[in-house]
Amino acid sequence: QVIVYNEQILLIEIIYRFFFFFQAEDGIRDFCLSRGLGDVYKRQSLLRKDLELLKQLIEMIFLRMLDVDDDIDDEWSRPPEGYSQDLDTDSDYANVRFGMNTIDRLIAAINYEIMLPILSLMVQQMLQQGHDWRYKHAALMALSQVGEYVENVDFIAPIVDVVTPFLLDQHPRLRYAACHCLGQIGDDMQPKFQEKYNSKCVPPLVQLMTDAIPRVQSHACAALTNIFEGSPQDYVIPYMNEALEKAFALIKDSISIVKENAMSCISAISESAKEAYISYYDISMPILFNILTTHDKKEYKQLRGQTIECITLMSYSVGIQHFAKYAKDVIQAMILIQTNSVEENDPLKSYLLSGWQRLCLLMGKEIVPYMEHIVPSLFKMAHGIFDQSQKVGILDEPELSKDELAEKKEKENVNTSATEEAEVALHMLSVFIDELGGCLLYTSDAADDLLCVDLGGRRIIKKKKK
């Protein structure tokens, strides 16, 4: 055991020296980190005993997160229409994301009581590096990972005190990182975080919704979405008026990534505010319906999907009596999109399925007159999802080229998406059956076709017991 222990120490020290003292390319550095982390995950007790080795490993992770371009270009500040961070292949984003994920895994593997004091000390040192914004950026992004592992919300107070001033920093990447950190921790520690820190964090985040940099505007909206979503009503209402006013303005006049996150922010507010949203409902609907019916190009599919989500969440919150006057137009618009605009791998699918589910729960039997127009294309889309979930697979070749690795990642994403869509479709169908029952019988051919779909040799749709 002593020999194995000494060998592991030597291995990590060799990796550490190679990482720092050789001008290795990114791929080799990633290999060094991956090799060192692989040993950590197999022998977690090693770094629990030797904290200096743990510090060396964290240093390498932080150095990787520092490997971003010092210049802020227009593509970062103002991403093109249809931009998706999930599909971003930019090396800067990949380096930071790699570091964040690695720190998250380390905290889970080593134990947060050991990791957090070391991480906090190293973050403090990096925040004091005034000559280079990248040190502070890496520190803020690393801090975003700790909320999940801290049980006592009071322990987060020093982090909130450190991070909040960066919302006003002159550098846009640091404002962005502060938004990310507070949004992630707010989501991980809900609702205790909201109860204790909303008054300190939310007002400056709302102000950042009008930042000069669209990317920062977008991330401020995303942070507020995380903080507001699922929060008790009392934690949302004090900030609702100003946040909604700014969000409506962004939806009318901004780039797609900002519109998407402003839309999510409105959804989160309306869902948490419930009946308190009624006074904003008639203001919201014309703005959102205009987006739904005019943004019909391919790059706006995500935006249209989020608009469907927002409209149906808002309507569910305020009730059928307020939605009734909009029902016909909204349903017809959703049918038109569902019939003419949905492709095989399309983000609109899940939004449509969840949207119909909410409308069914909201309207009950009042949706029946529309069913003959809704069901045929809806069932056709759902059936296509089930077919796709059975066809997609994951490449498992042991050695792949760079292009083959990209293809593998894309196919794995498709596989995951198809599985998630199938689950949403199943839930939507079960809600339709529970709520409407015999009202679906007139579509018996389509229903029989769907209800007999077999995934893995078993019946997958069963009527829920009330």
C-alpha positions, 0 to 999 in steps of 0.5 A: 500500500505504501508503494502504491501510495508513493507511486500515485504521489509521484505520478501526480507530481510528474503530471503537475510539473509537465503541465506547468513547465512545458509549453504543451498544447491544449490536448496534452494538458487536458490529457494530464488533467484527465490522467490525474483526475482518473487516479483521484476518482479511483483512489479518493483517499489519496488526496484526502491524506495529502492536501498539497497534492489536492492543491496542485490538482486544483492549480492545474484546473484553474490554469486551464480555466485561464486559457481564454482569449484576453480580447472580447470580440463582437461574437462573444458580446453579441452572438449571432441570431440562433446562437445556442450555448449548448452547441458552442464549440469555442475553445474559451467556453470549453476550457471554462466549462471543463474546469467548472465540471472538474471542480464539481466532480472533485467536490463530490469525490473528495468531500466538500468539507475538505475541498471548500476551505482549499478552494476558498483560499485559492479563489481569494488569491485569484481574486486579488490578481488585479492585473488580469481579469481572467483570474477573477473570471475563473474564480467566480466561475469556480465558486458557482459550483459550491452551492450544491454541496453547502447545507447551511445557507449562512455559509454562502454569505461570504461568497455573496459578499464577494460576488455581488460587487462584480455585477458592477465591474467594468469588465463585461466578462466579470459581470457575466461571471457574477451573474452565472455564479449567483444564478447557479447558487440561487438555483442550487440552494432554493428557497433558502438562498432567496429568503436570505439574499434576494434583497442583495442580489436581485436588484443589481441583476435587474439593472443588468437587464439593460447592460450595454453588452447583450451577452451580459443582458442575457445572462442577467435574465438567465440568473433571474430565471434561476432565482425566481423559478419555483420561488415562493410568491413573496420572494418574487412580487417585490421585484416583479414590476421592474423586472417585467418592464425590462423583460418586455422591452428586451423581447421587443427589441434585442437579439435572439439570445437576449429574447430567449432568456428574457422570455424564460425570466417572464415564465419564471415570474408568472409561474411563481407569482400565480394570481398576482400576475393577472394585472400583467397578463393582458400586457404580456399576451400581445407581445408574446403572440407577436413573437409566436406568429412572426419569428418563423425562421429556423434560427428562431425555433428555440425562441418560438418554443420558449414563447409557447412555454411562456404563454401556456405557463402564464395562462395556467397561472392566471386561470381559464377566465383570463385565457379564454379570450386568447384561447382560439388564437393561441391554439390555432397558432400552435396547430399551425406550427405543429403542422408545418414547422416541426422537423425531425430534430427540433426543439419545438417538439418538447415545447409543443407537447408540454404546452398542450399538456398545460392547456389541457389541464387549464381548459379541461373539457373546454378544449374538446371543440379544438381536439379534431384539429389538435390531435391528428398532427399532435399524435403524428408528431408524438409517434415520430418521437417514439420511432426516433427514440428506438432508432438512435444509438450511440457510437462506441468505437474505442478509437475515434478521429476528431471528426468521428468524436464530433459525430459521436457527441452529436449522436449522443445529444440526439439520443438524449434529446429523443429519450427526453422527448419520448418521456414528455410525449408519454406524460402529455398523452397520459394527461390527455387521457386522464383529463378527457377520457372518452373525448379522444375516442373519435381519433381511435385510429391514431390513438390505437397506433400510439397506445400500442407503441412498444419500447423494450417489449412492454406497454408504455402508456398506462392510465394513471390512477387518481 
